[in-house]
């Protein structure tokens, strides 16, 4: 069977398995250049297209090709921009620098969902064409915004959404309590990596993804808190180079670009499912959509237009939500990172933390509860926790108490100016 007929059979089958929108954007533009033994060579427009194709569509192409040819296919890429017109895909369009958002005179919305019914109706994903229509009809900035200093207090997005890198013992579900604006609470299970029941959970998002997500929210706030429509979507124009700088990358080049871009795509695709009965639930992702604008392969000018899911966006209505300082992204110790995320909202308000070491370990999902392991683990973490900048006024100080059992951790805020602990 010649290459054109094989590729036509592959793409025809894929067109029946994914949405027309995704097919037209990512599969239809591909050109099958050759098939050498089990190596399928595809012509693509640029490196950025390759990264997203690898992350989202490579597996379906390989699996479909195997069904049709009975070969374990490998994919190779031939990058040739000249074979593609400028409107083939939005990935190779220049970023519209002058695009602005209309400003509405008032902004009065509740950061909490009214009740479970509203949660069910709003939290579901919206496809790209619907988002583009919403954006065209109704885009605005939050009047006055809110300050850059302070500490994040996103209500339901907690450290529990993210696991530790290389954590082979991770659990796939954790307890999560949703708070609604009618004052009621709903105890749920958060299933990580699960789109629906009766299927195998996939992958994990780690503290690395958490830092990147927080970094994107930080940029969103610096851009005056832009929203689109009445369907609860925060939107930001993210320069990957700026994001790398905010995350304190020591250098920025092709490998750093690919690393960040891949992790952002994983944030966009990784599913969560929240259920309160173990039988049915609502599935969602943290990001709803990404449009990539690039100047050919110039990494410095690559811009992502990121739409945050309603799960995050609605919580950003809270004017008491402030972003963590960029020192947050310097924390390399994953235990220290989760500790700060878990407890800083409590400590910054003047409430010192005093808790048994084993209880802290449980909060942070540390499965090894042996005293010696926990002591060594938190001794290392505290080195990065101490003197962490909570906001423009307060810093963090923590101490491990091992004089008597049960071992404890004490953490408090202090003023740098006064050099004293404030309770």
N, C-alpha and C positions, 0 to 999 in steps of 0.2 A: 504494500500500500504506500503510495507516494505521500510526501510530507504534507502537501496541501490538504489531501483528503483526511489524513490522520488528524491534522489540526482542526479541520472543520468539524470532525466528529467529536473531538474533545471540547471545543468551545460550544457546540450545540448542546451537549449534555450539561455543561457548566451553566449555560444560560437558563436551564430549567431548575437549577439548584440555588441560585442566588438572585437577588433583586435585579430588575432591569437597570436600575440606576447604577448599581455596583458593576454590573456586567459592562455597560457602556463606558464606564469610567476607567476600569482597570483591566478587563479581559479583551474587549473588542479592539482596542488600539494595538495589542500585541501582534507581532508578525513572526511567523514560524520560518526561520531561515534555513534550518537543516536538521536532519535526524541522522546521527552517526552512531550506529549500534544502539545503545540505550541512552544516548545523550541528545536531549532535545535543546536546540539552540534557538533562543527567542531574541528578537531585536526589540530594544526598548529605547526610550528617548534620553534618559539620563540616570545618574547614580541615585538620585532621590526617589525616582520611580522604582528602581530596583529594591531599595530598602523597604518600601511599603509593600511591594509585590511579595518579597520574601516573607515579610511578617504576617501577611493576611491571606495570600492566595496561592502560595507555592504548594502547600499540602493538597489543596483541592485539585490543582493541575496535575500533580504527580499521581494522586490516587485515581483520577479519571483516566489519565493516560495508561495506567496499568490495567484498568478494567478493559480498555479498548484494544491494547496491543499485547497484553500479558507480559510486559517488560517492566522491570523495576527501573523506572526512569530517573535520570539525573537531569537537572536543568542548568544550562549555561547561558550567559547573557552576552549579547553583542550590542553595545551602546552606540547608537548612531542617530543623533538628533536630527540630521538632515532628512531622514525619512518620515519625520513627523511634522505636521502643521502646528502652528502656534495654538490652535484651538482644539487640538486633539485631547488634551487633558488640562485641567486647571493647575496641575503640578508645575507646568513650565511657563505659566503666565507671570509677568512682573507684578509685584505687589502694588495695589492702588494706594499710594502714599497719602493721597488727599481725601480718602474716604473719611467722613465724619458721621457722628450720630446726632440725631435731633434731641433736644433737651425738653423734657416735659416739666411743667411748673411745680408739680408736687410728687411726692413719693411716699405713699402710706401703705405699707404691706407688713404682714406679720411673718416673722421668720419661721414660725411653727406651722405645720399643716393643721387645718381646722379639726380634722378627725381622720379616722382610718379610710373612709370613703374617698376623701380628697387625696390622701396619700396614694390610694390605688389608681385614681384617675390621672394624677399629675406625673407620677414618678416614671411612667412608661417611656421608653425611648421614642424619639421622633426622627423620621428620616431626613436626609439632607435637603431634598426638594421642599419639604414643609418648612424646614428651618430657614431656607433662603426666602421663602414667601413671607414668613414672619418678620425676618430682618428687613425686607423691603418695605413692609407696611408699617412697622412700629419698632423703632429703636430709640433708646434714650440712655441718659446717664443719671445716676442717683444724685439728686441735688445735694450739694455740700459734701457728699461722700462721707468718709470717716477716716480718722487719723492713721498714719502709718506706724506710729509707735504703739506699744501695748503688748497684748498677748492674744493669740487666736483663741476663740471660744466657739468654734463651729459646733453646734449642738450635738449632732449625732455622728459626725465623721470623727471617729476616735482612732487611737493607735491600734485597735483591734482589727481594723481593715487590712493591716499589713503584718506580715510575718518576718522572721529573720532570714537573711540570705543563707542558703545551704541548710535550712532547717528541715531535715528529713523526718523529724518527729512531729511536725506541725499538725494541729487539728484543723479540720475543715469547717467547723462551726463553733461559734461563740455566742454567748448571751448578749443581747442588745436591747435596751429599753428606749422606745420612742416616746417623745413627749409631744402632745398636741396642744393647740392653742385653747381648746376647751377645758384645759387643766387635767385631762386624763392621761394616763400612762399605759403603754402596751408593751408587755414583755414578749420579746421575740427571739428567734434564733437567726443569726447572720451566717449564711452559708457562703463561704469564700470559694470562688471558682465554679459556682454552680448556676447554670441557666434555667434548669428545670429539675424536678425530682426524677428519680429512677435513671439518672445518667451519671457517669463517673465525673467527679470534679476535676478541673484542669488547673495546673500550674499554681502560681502564687504571685502576689504583689508583695514586695519587700519594703524595708525601710528606705531603700534606695529610691523606689517609686514614690514613697511618701515625701521625701525631700523634694523631688522634682515637682510633684503636685503642689506642695506648699509654695515652692518657688514660682510656679505659674500663677497661683492665687495672689502672691505678693505683687507680681507685675500687673495683674488685673486691678488691684487696688490703686497702684500708682497711676493707672490709666483712667482714674476717676470713676471706677465702678460701673462699667457699662453692662446694660441688659438689653435683651431684645424681647419684644412682644409681651403678651400677657400670660405666656406659658412658662415663665420662670426659668429663663436661660440667661446666665451670665456669659459674657463673651469677651475675649481678650485677644489682642494681636501680639503674639509672642515671638520675639527674636530669639532664636536658639543661641546665638552668641551672647546676648544679654542674659539669658537664663544661665548659661555656663558661668558668666561672671558673677551673678548673684549666688550661685552655688559654690563659688570660690574655686573653680577649676584653675589649676596652675598654668595651663595652656589651652588653646583652642585651635583645633584643626580638623581634618577629615575624620579621624578616629573618634574624637570627642563628639563631633556632630552626629556620626552614625550611632554612637552609644545613646545620646540623649533622644534622638529621633525615634530609635527603636523602643526605648522605655516609654516614651509618650504614646506610641501606638499601642503598647501593651496596656497602658492606663485606659486607653480608649476602648479596648476590646475585652478586657477582663470582666467576667460577669460576677455579680453578687445576687443572692436571693434572700429575701427577708420573709420569714413565715412565723406565724404564731400558733399554727396547728400541726405542723409537720407533714401536711398533705398538699396544701396549696400555698403559693407565695407570689411575690412581685419580684421580677428580675430587673436589674438595672446595671448600668456601668457608671463610673465616676465622671467620664467625659462623654458627651453625646455625639460630637462630630469634630473632625479636623479637616481644614482645607489648607493645603500647602502652597505657598507662593515662593518661587525661587527665581534667581537670576542665573539660569543655566546651572552650573555646578559650583557657583560661588557660595560657599558655606556661610560666609559673613553676612550675606544678604537674605538668607532664607527666613521667611516669616511664616508662622503658623497662626491661622485664625482658629482659635479653640473655643468651642462651645461647651460649657460645663453642664452636667446633667442637672435636672431639677432637684435631685437629692442634695447636691452641694449648693446650687444657685439659691434656692429658697432660704437656706440657712445664712446666706450672705446678706439677706435683708437686715439682719440684726446689727443695729448701729453700735452695739457694744462689742461687736466682733472686731478685734484688731489683729494685725498680722505680727507674727513673731519676727524679731530682728533677724537680719541675715546671718548673725552668728549661729543661729539655729542650724544652718546648713553646713557649718564647719564641724559639727559633731560627728566624728567618725565611728565612735563606739556605739554599736546598735542598741545596747542596753541603756546607755546614757540617753540616746535619742528617744527611745520609747519612754523612759522615765520622765524626761522633761515634757513630752507630749501628754503623758498621762496626768501629771500632777501640777504643771505650771499654772493652770487656771485657778487651782485651789490656793497655791502658795502666793501668787501675786496679789491676791485680795487681802493678804495679811493673816491667813490661816496656816500656821506651821503644820508640817506633816510629821507625825510620829507613828510609825507602823512596824509591825513585826516583819522581819526580813522574809519569812516564808509567805506572808500575805502580799508583800510587794512583788515577790517572784510570781505569785499566782496572777496578780493584776497584769503583769508584763508577759504572761504566757511563757515563763521559763519552766520547763518540765522537770529538770533535774533539781530536786529539793534537798540534796545533801548539803549539810551545813558548810563543809569545807569548800565545796564548789561555789556555793552562793557567796561566801565571804570573799573568795578570790575574784569572782565575777564582779561584785559591786565595788571592791577596792579599785579595780581598773576603771569602772564606769564613773566613780566619784571624782576621779582625776579630771574628767571632762565636765562633770556636772558643776563642780565648784567654780565660782566666779563667772558662771554663764550669765549673760546679760538678758534679764527678763524684759525690760523696757528701758526707757530713758532715765528712769529713776531708781529701779531696783535690780539687784543681782541675786544670784542663787548660791546658797551655801548648804552643803549636805555633809552628814557625818554618820559613819557606821559604828554602832555601839555593840561591842562584843564582850564587855566585862562580865555580864551575866546572861544566862539564857532565860527567855527567848531573845535572840539577837534582834536588834532594831535598826531602823534607819530614821534619822531626824533630818528634816530639810526645812529651811526658812529663807525668807527674803531678807536682804539687808541693803541699806543705802550706802552707796560708794562714798558719798560725801562725808557721812558721819562715821563710817567704818564700824557701825554697830548693828547688831541683829535687831530687827523690828518685828514685833509680834502682831 
